[in-house]
Amino acid sequence: MKVFCPKCLAGEEIVIPDFSDTFKLELSQMAPDRLLYAVKLLVDTYSISHRDAKYIVYHINLAYGKCNRCKYNFLDGEYINCPKCGSLNFNWEITRRVVEQ
């Protein structure tokens, strides 16, 4: 799947690997506090560029359904551009399931 953030990379799309739910959970738990480790995990696991790994990590939502940039609170897709600010969000369902448990 290709994604694009109009706020980053000046019009470039990047290819997102097909992450397992387990990997999504690991990345989302790592992303807020251990950004460098999350980037390294992506590079080592999926052999993607450092730039693309960093792009992915910075777009993972900290809270399910909430835009990282403008805090819009009703995002409903997995890879979605915020309807308010346009920023790309990796709004993974797995993060909501963990919070609800």
Sequence and secondary structure as in RCSB ss.txt:
>XXXX:A:sequence
MKVFCPKCLAGEEIVIPDFSDTFKLELSQMAPDRLLYAVKLLVDTYSISHRDAKYIVYHINLAYGKCNRCKYNFL
DGEYINCPKCGSLNFNWEITRRVVEQ
>XXXX:A:secstr
 EE  TTSGGG  EE     HHHHHHHHHHTTT HHHHHHHHHHHH   HHHHHHHHHTB SSTTS TTT  S  
 SSEEE TTT  EEE  HHHHHHHH 
